[in-house]
Amino acid sequence: MIRAKCELSLRKLGELKIIDMLERTLGVSPQAIVGFGDDISAISLPGGKAAILKTDMLVGSTDVPPGMTMRQAARKAVVASVSDMAAKGVRPIAGLVALGLPPRLTRKDVHDLAIGLRDAQDEYGFAIVGGDTNESRDLTISIALFAIADPGQLVLRTGARSGDIVAVTGEFGDTSAGLKALLEKRKGPRDLAKPLYDAVFYPRAQLSLGLKLANSRTLSASIDSSDGLAWSLHELAKANGLGIEINTIPVSKSAHDFAQRYRYGPEKLALYGGEEYHLIVAVKRHKLELACRAARGKLKPIGVVTKEFDGVRLIRSGQTVNIPRKGWEHFKTR
């Protein structure tokens, strides 16, 4: 059989179009409260509760940077799924792990993977209760998490309104700078390199903070930032059919110092990196003070939701700059 010349490769399609194809083919379950397109999925349960489901996959060739240990890789795989639960204000209660293991790995490698999984379950307060193993060409760690919640307490990507305050739970750029330092072998002072390498090798999901913000009932929408600040802002704007205007780009001091030393653009590091696992939230304007108290000083307003345009733009010193929709997208980002 000859393949039609117009058939698109996955690199031309990109991750988002692949997900759209799956969603259109599978359809929408009548039990689904939250389906494709948000950080988690949810189905209704008897008694008015919802089952919250999340899965994420770490692949060695794309997700494990040079110098990352097996223990760190396993922990990172769990952090990615926990972060999406955190964005919805939900605590996982159980998890499953599916491992694709290349035959070249050793007994010690598998032991280190197990320790990394244990690190993560202990850190975030749930149990990994089972899973599957298989032989594969590349290391693959797939994590599935489960929780039960009141559907009315979920903080989805949708729900933002014009005038809501856009805020973040941390500063950006450390992971992007750390990856550049590793890949380009940039050696700097230890006090500069340590926070960057910590961000790469020991990322942290904002679970406790996400739960506090959700319980404060101050948020109208929320998204995990692991695909990058710019990309996630665009996703939040798109989900609500609104625009976002920001007045500052929250660059960490360590990323800024790294950028100065090696002549990078610090704001580009902050906007277009990824895997930082902060939360980006829309806060009801009249509840901003309450949200800041609930976050105990870890919430930084950076802009506002607006109905005047679609997309994301920076307004600073009287000038307007459109923020491109760029970030990590599997199959396209290389």
Stockholm file with secondary structure:
# STOCKHOLM 1.0

chainA/1-334         MIRAKCELSLRKLGELKIIDMLERTLGVSPQAIVGFGDDISAISLPGGKAAILKTDMLVGSTDVPPGMTMRQAARKAVVASVSDMAAKGVRPIAGLVALGLPPRLTRKDVHDLAIGLRDAQDEYGFAIVGGDTNESRDLTISIALFAIADPGQLVLRTGARSGDIVAVTGEFGDTSAGLKALLEKRKGPRDLAKPLYDAVFYPRAQLSLGLKLANSRTLSASIDSSDGLAWSLHELAKANGLGIEINTIPVSKSAHDFAQRYRYGPEKLALYGGEEYHLIVAVKRHKLELACRAARGKLKPIGVVTKEFDGVRLIRSGQTVNIPRKGWEHFKTR
#=GR chainA/1-334 SS CCCCTTCCCHHHHHHHHHHHHHHHHHCCCTTEEECTTSSSEEEECTTSCEEEEEEEEEEHHHHCCTTCCHHHHHHHHHHHHHHHHHHHTCCCCEEEEEEEECTTCCHHHHHHHHHHHHHHHHHHTCEEEEEEEEECSSCEEEEEEEEEECGGGCCCSCCCCTTCEEEESSCBCHHHHHHHHHHTTCCCCHHHHHHHHHHHHSCCCCHHHHHHHHHTTCEEEEEECTTCHHHHHHHHHHHHTCEEEESCCCBCHHHHHHHHHHTCCHHHHHHHCCCCCCEEEEECGGGHHHHHHHTTTCCEEEEEEESSCSEEEEEETTEEEECCCCSCCTTTCC
#=GC SS_cons         CCCCTTCCCHHHHHHHHHHHHHHHHHCCCTTEEECTTSSSEEEECTTSCEEEEEEEEEEHHHHCCTTCCHHHHHHHHHHHHHHHHHHHTCCCCEEEEEEEECTTCCHHHHHHHHHHHHHHHHHHTCEEEEEEEEECSSCEEEEEEEEEECGGGCCCSCCCCTTCEEEESSCBCHHHHHHHHHHTTCCCCHHHHHHHHHHHHSCCCCHHHHHHHHHTTCEEEEEECTTCHHHHHHHHHHHHTCEEEESCCCBCHHHHHHHHHHTCCHHHHHHHCCCCCCEEEEECGGGHHHHHHHTTTCCEEEEEEESSCSEEEEEETTEEEECCCCSCCTTTCC
//
